[in-house]
């Protein structure tokens, strides 16, 4: 295969055999003929896979039997801008879009609900400060009933602030940053056991910090 430089297709391998593919029975292409492309994927209930495109969201069902699997468009009103911003909390999936953070809920029929108003609407002034040229680098984690989203604000080309949403009171509770122009967030992880369990940050200099 020759790469076209356009990531708008997904192909699934055989179970426990990552080198064997059926090009016809397990290949999916989304919004063919448009400028849309795949940003990220997230497994969901009942052998389903949610595919987040740049301008749309799709659902592949029956992923354990690719010969009878199918895909359908969930919405073409919103898309995802950063793969690492996708987090599932119960039946709600959070992700960063052009219009801010969405907290979409999936009904039993896998229809999207709550896409009219972004979850980040109360902090829209901060969302508008996210650097549009670098927002694809945003990363997130879920820990202690909170959604942590690191984003590049203003002219920064790297993640220099963390937006925190609290699920207990359903509000954005903090916008954190470090008073250093050299401290940028490359990634975040939830690791550790006992008292050492928490959120750890990796910066672009290779340092590891506990939040």
C-alpha positions as CSV (number, residue, x, y, z in Angstrom):
1,X,0.0,0.0,0.0
2,X,1.1,3.6,-0.7
3,X,0.2,6.1,1.9
4,X,-2.0,8.9,0.7
5,X,-1.3,11.0,3.8
6,X,-5.0,10.9,4.6
7,X,-6.1,8.9,7.7
8,X,-9.7,8.3,6.8
9,X,-9.8,4.5,6.9
10,X,-9.8,1.9,9.7
11,X,-8.9,-1.8,9.2
12,X,-9.3,-4.6,11.8
13,X,-7.0,-7.6,12.2
14,X,-8.0,-11.1,13.3
15,X,-8.3,-11.7,17.0
16,X,-4.8,-12.3,18.6
17,X,-3.2,-12.1,15.1
18,X,-2.3,-8.5,14.4
19,X,-0.6,-9.3,11.1
20,X,-3.6,-10.9,9.4
21,X,-6.2,-8.6,7.8
22,X,-9.3,-9.1,5.6
23,X,-9.2,-6.0,3.3
24,X,-12.8,-6.5,2.2
25,X,-14.6,-7.6,5.4
26,X,-12.9,-5.5,8.0
27,X,-12.1,-2.2,6.3
28,X,-14.0,0.9,7.0
29,X,-13.9,4.4,5.4
30,X,-15.6,7.4,6.9
31,X,-16.9,10.4,5.1
32,X,-15.2,9.5,1.8
33,X,-14.7,12.4,-0.5
34,X,-14.5,15.0,2.2
35,X,-11.7,16.6,4.1
36,X,-12.6,14.6,7.2
37,X,-10.0,12.2,8.8
38,X,-9.7,9.9,11.8
39,X,-8.4,11.6,15.0
40,X,-8.9,8.8,17.6
41,X,-10.8,5.7,18.6
42,X,-12.4,4.5,21.8
43,X,-13.8,1.1,22.7
44,X,-17.4,1.2,24.0
45,X,-20.0,-1.3,25.3
46,X,-21.3,-4.4,23.4
47,X,-18.3,-4.8,21.2
48,X,-18.5,-1.3,19.7
49,X,-15.8,1.1,18.7
50,X,-16.4,4.8,18.5
51,X,-14.3,6.6,15.8
52,X,-13.7,10.3,16.4
53,X,-13.1,12.1,13.1
54,X,-12.0,15.7,12.8
55,X,-15.5,16.8,11.8
56,X,-17.7,13.9,12.7
57,X,-18.2,10.8,15.1
58,X,-18.9,7.3,13.9
59,X,-19.8,3.9,15.5
60,X,-18.5,0.5,14.4
61,X,-20.7,-2.3,15.9
62,X,-20.0,-6.0,16.3
63,X,-16.3,-5.6,16.3
64,X,-15.7,-9.3,17.4
65,X,-17.2,-10.6,14.1
66,X,-15.8,-8.3,11.5
67,X,-17.6,-10.2,8.7
68,X,-21.0,-9.0,10.0
69,X,-19.8,-5.7,11.5
70,X,-21.3,-2.3,10.4
71,X,-20.6,1.4,10.9
72,X,-22.9,4.3,11.1
73,X,-22.6,8.1,11.5
74,X,-23.5,9.3,14.9
75,X,-23.1,13.0,14.2
76,X,-21.5,15.3,11.7
77,X,-22.1,18.4,13.8
78,X,-19.0,18.0,16.0
79,X,-15.6,16.3,15.8
80,X,-12.5,15.8,17.9
81,X,-9.4,17.9,17.6
82,X,-7.1,16.0,20.0
83,X,-6.8,12.2,20.3
84,X,-5.5,12.3,23.9
85,X,-8.4,14.5,25.1
86,X,-10.9,11.6,24.8
87,X,-12.0,10.2,28.2
88,X,-14.9,7.9,29.1
89,X,-16.7,8.4,32.4
90,X,-19.6,6.0,32.8
91,X,-21.8,6.5,29.7
92,X,-20.4,9.9,29.1
93,X,-17.4,10.6,26.8
94,X,-15.5,13.8,27.0
95,X,-13.3,15.2,24.3
96,X,-12.0,18.5,22.9
97,X,-13.7,19.9,19.8
98,X,-13.5,23.2,17.9
99,X,-16.2,24.6,20.1
100,X,-14.7,23.4,23.4
101,X,-15.1,20.4,25.6
102,X,-18.2,18.2,25.0
103,X,-19.6,15.8,27.5
104,X,-21.7,13.7,25.3
105,X,-23.9,10.9,26.6
106,X,-24.9,7.8,24.7
107,X,-28.4,6.3,25.1
108,X,-29.1,2.6,24.8
109,X,-29.6,3.1,21.0
110,X,-26.1,4.8,20.9
111,X,-27.5,8.1,19.9
112,X,-25.6,11.2,21.0
113,X,-27.2,13.4,23.6
114,X,-26.2,16.8,24.9
115,X,-24.3,18.0,21.8
116,X,-26.0,21.4,21.6
117,X,-24.0,23.2,24.3
118,X,-20.4,22.4,25.1
119,X,-19.6,21.3,28.7
120,X,-17.0,24.1,28.7
121,X,-19.5,26.9,27.9
122,X,-19.0,28.4,31.4
123,X,-15.3,28.9,30.8
124,X,-15.7,29.8,27.1
125,X,-13.4,32.8,27.5
126,X,-10.6,30.5,28.5
127,X,-11.5,28.0,25.7
128,X,-11.1,30.8,23.2
129,X,-7.5,31.3,24.4
130,X,-6.5,27.8,23.3
131,X,-3.9,28.1,20.5
132,X,-5.7,26.8,17.4
133,X,-2.5,25.8,15.8
134,X,-1.4,23.6,18.7
135,X,-4.7,22.3,20.2
136,X,-4.2,18.9,18.7
137,X,-1.4,18.4,21.4
138,X,-3.9,18.6,24.3
139,X,-3.9,15.6,26.7
140,X,-6.2,14.5,29.5
141,X,-6.8,12.1,32.3
142,X,-9.6,11.2,34.6
143,X,-8.9,10.8,38.3
144,X,-10.6,11.4,41.7
145,X,-13.9,12.4,40.0
146,X,-12.2,15.0,37.9
147,X,-11.4,15.5,34.2
148,X,-8.0,17.1,33.8
149,X,-7.3,18.6,30.4
150,X,-3.9,20.1,29.5
151,X,-4.0,22.7,26.7
152,X,-1.8,25.3,25.1
153,X,-3.1,28.8,26.0
154,X,-2.5,32.0,24.1
155,X,0.6,32.0,22.0
156,X,2.1,28.8,23.5
157,X,2.7,26.0,21.1
158,X,2.9,23.5,24.0
159,X,0.5,22.6,26.8
160,X,1.0,25.2,29.5
161,X,-2.3,25.1,31.5
162,X,-4.6,22.4,33.0
163,X,-8.4,22.8,33.0
164,X,-10.1,20.8,35.7
165,X,-13.8,19.7,35.7
166,X,-15.3,18.3,38.9
167,X,-18.0,15.7,38.4
168,X,-19.2,15.9,42.0
169,X,-20.5,19.4,41.6
170,X,-20.7,19.4,37.8
171,X,-18.5,22.5,37.4
172,X,-15.1,23.7,36.2
173,X,-13.3,24.3,39.4
174,X,-9.7,25.4,38.4
175,X,-7.4,26.6,35.7
176,X,-3.9,25.7,36.8
177,X,-0.5,26.7,35.4
178,X,3.1,26.8,36.5
179,X,4.9,30.2,36.8
180,X,7.7,29.1,34.4
181,X,7.8,29.6,30.6
182,X,10.0,26.4,30.4
183,X,7.5,24.1,32.0
184,X,5.2,22.4,29.4
185,X,3.1,19.3,29.7
186,X,3.8,16.6,27.1
187,X,1.6,13.9,28.7
188,X,-0.3,12.9,31.9
189,X,-0.8,9.5,33.5
190,X,-2.6,8.0,36.5
191,X,-0.2,5.5,38.1
192,X,0.9,4.3,41.5
193,X,-0.5,2.4,44.4
194,X,-1.6,3.4,47.9
195,X,-0.5,6.9,48.9
196,X,1.7,7.2,45.8
197,X,-1.3,6.8,43.4
198,X,-2.1,10.0,41.5
199,X,-1.6,12.1,38.4
200,X,2.0,12.3,37.1
201,X,3.1,14.8,34.5
202,X,5.8,14.5,31.9
203,X,7.3,17.7,30.5
204,X,9.1,18.2,27.3
205,X,12.5,18.1,29.1
206,X,11.9,14.6,30.3
207,X,11.0,15.5,33.8
208,X,8.4,13.6,35.8
209,X,6.2,15.5,38.3
210,X,3.3,14.5,40.6
211,X,0.3,16.9,40.3
